[in-house]
Structure formats: structure tokens, C-alpha cells
Amino acid sequence: MSAKSSVIVLLAGLCLMTGPAFAAPLQKSEINPAADWVVHADLEAFRSSGVGKLVLEELKAQGIEQKMQEFATIFSFQPLTDLRDVTLYGTGTDRNNAVVIADGRFDAEKLLGIVRWNPQYKEIPYEGVTLYQWLNEDKKNPAAEQIMYGYIHGGQQVVISSGLDTLKHAVNTLKQPAGGPSTGLISRIPALEKGAFLQVVATGIGDLAGQEPKAAILKQADSLTLSAGEAADKVFIGLQVQGQTPEVAQNIANLVQGVVAMAQLAAQEQPKLSELAKNVNIAREDKTVRVRFEAASQSVFGFLKEQWQQKQQSQPQPATTP
């Protein structure tokens, strides 16, 4: 990875956390106690934020809102307005061990009516409820096709996983949340900062990093928490990483400081990135590294828009017929 790429990964990566990835704080009772990572996006909070409104206005200008309306005609819900919040959690890096819970305004019967046309559709009775199976088709890449499983909880939550056993565990958790004091990952989920619309918590970071060379430093980290949101017209991102030792934490802090320094020196090529980098603060205390970013919502949006436009310009244009 080049120095320029590293800079963009840090700032653009952090800032993109504030985009609609993806209306309530994370519900700990919905997470299976065995999970070691969770991501929660409060889309209603995002839509009501200043940066969220700017993003939605841009999507409308780009004609994406019209495409979403066409989507709504088929699936009975509009992702930009009808999704309230989305939670993903799982164990390790195997996608079969991951679950997504989407909470919103759905027409359950219409959704099921569409799924029933799938060639691999099947209904699976389980513990007094019905689970659904279908094939996630990919005409461009048939090798990427995969059997998926789903469940509709309370008419307003759609639960999906590519692992049947994983879905069953998720159903058990939703039907009968664990009682008693929180343990494991759940016990590490901090109170949500006011104005936050994204929260990420993970333990066992070393295992999650796997053999990825670019994430080698994270193999010596124990846990990670991240929150992103907006307060007083400023986008904020708070990241906390727990290292196995103070020395590991210092190495992580040094790495982040180096990337931020490169971003600040990129004023000629990336002036907006350089300015945003000045708003990153890094602190270490014992085994803990804290990174804090705050910048005006308009500035963050301007940077994201610029990056998106550059990406669009770099993509090959379709050939025109004479």
C-alpha cells in the first residue's frame, strides 16, 4: 500500500464510517452472547443529522432516490427512509457465523411473496416459528451464489444469515434474551455517546485480523470500540484500541500518528484530507490507545463528495453506440 493510499484509508475510512452504511441505540438483548464483534447503525439518527441530510440531498441530486423508489415498488420498502436501524454481529471472520438484523417498516407478506419465487425457496419449521431458505443469485458471478436463511421477528425485524445454525441461535436470542449480568463482548459495549449513529465493538482482534499482512499490528490487540456521529454541527469519531501490552499500544499509537502525519503533508495532492487530518488527536495510557476526530459536518461531507467524484471519474465509461 502506498503512502497516499494509507492516508486515504485512515481519514477516508474513518469519515466513511459516518455514511449510510447503514432508530435506536444498540439493543444488547438482541446479540447472541457468543458473538465477538458487533456493528450497529442507527439510520434514523443519521438521517436527522446535518451530514446525513447533506448526503441524502446529494443522493437525490444523483438520481439514486428515484432508483430507491423503484426498489420500493417491488419490495414494499424504501431503504433510504424505511430502515430504522441495522445490527450485524458474529464470531470470527466466517460469514456463516454472521447475522444481520434490519429493523424497519416492512410488508412481511410482500417480502415473502417475492422470496417464494426463488428456485431454492424452502420453509423450515423451528421451535414454533418458520425460517426461510433461498438462493442468493448472482448472474454475473455464479460461483458467488450462496444459500441464505431468514426469519421475520415481530413483523418489523428481518433477520438474515448464510448459516442455518447461526440463524437458529439468533432466533433463540430474540425469543428469549439472556438474563443476568452481561458477559463477554456484551459487557464491553460502552454507553452510546450523544449524537452517535454508528457503534462498533470487537474482542479477540488478533483472531479477526487473521493472516492479513496489513493488519499485522492488530494481531497484538485485544479489543476495539468505535463510535461515530454528530454533535454541535461537528462529525465526531472516537476509536479506542486495547493492546496486549503497553509496548503494543505504543506501536499502534505510533502507526496512527505516522499515517496522520502523512495526511497532513499531502496538502498539495489532497488539501481537504490534509485539513481534516489536523483534527485527529491521539493519546495512549498504559495499554489503551484513544483516537478522536472532530470536524465541521460540511467539511467532512465535502471531502466524502470529492472522494466519490474521483472514484466515479476513475471508473471506465461504457462505450457509446455510434
MOUR-V764375 format. One line per field, one symbol per residue. phi: phi as a letter, one per 20 degrees, with the letter a starting at -180 (. if undefined). psi: psi as a letter, one per 30 degrees, with the letter a starting at -180 (. if undefined). A space follows every 50 residues. Layout:
# MOUR-V764375
phi->???
psi->???
This chain:
# MOUR-V764375
phi->.fffffffffffffffgeeffr.bfgegfeefgefcbbccdefffffeef fffffffffffenffffffffffedmbdgfceeebcccbacmdfffddcc dddaeddgfffffffffffdfbdcfblncddcdbeefbffbgfefbfccb bddmmccddcbedffffffffgfffbgfenffclggfefffffgnfcbcc cbdlggfffldfgfdgfffddebbcbccabblmcfccdcccdefbgffff ffffffffffffffeeffecffffffffeedcbccleddddccbbggfff fgfffffffffffeffeffeef
psi->kleeeeeeeeeeeeeffflje.illkjeffkkffkglkkkjjfeeeffle eeeeeeeeeeefgeeeeeeeeeeefgljefffkelkkklakafkffglkk jkkajljeeeeeeeeffkfgkkkjkjhglklkklkjkjffifffkkklkl kjjgffkkkklgkeeeeeeeeeeeeikklakklbeeffjlkkkkfkgkkk kklheeeefbgjefgeeffgkelkkkkkakkhgkkkkkkkkjlfleeeee eeeeeeeeeeeeeffgeeeieeeeeeffgkkkkkjcgkkkkkkklkeeee eeeeeeeeeeeeffkkkkkkk.
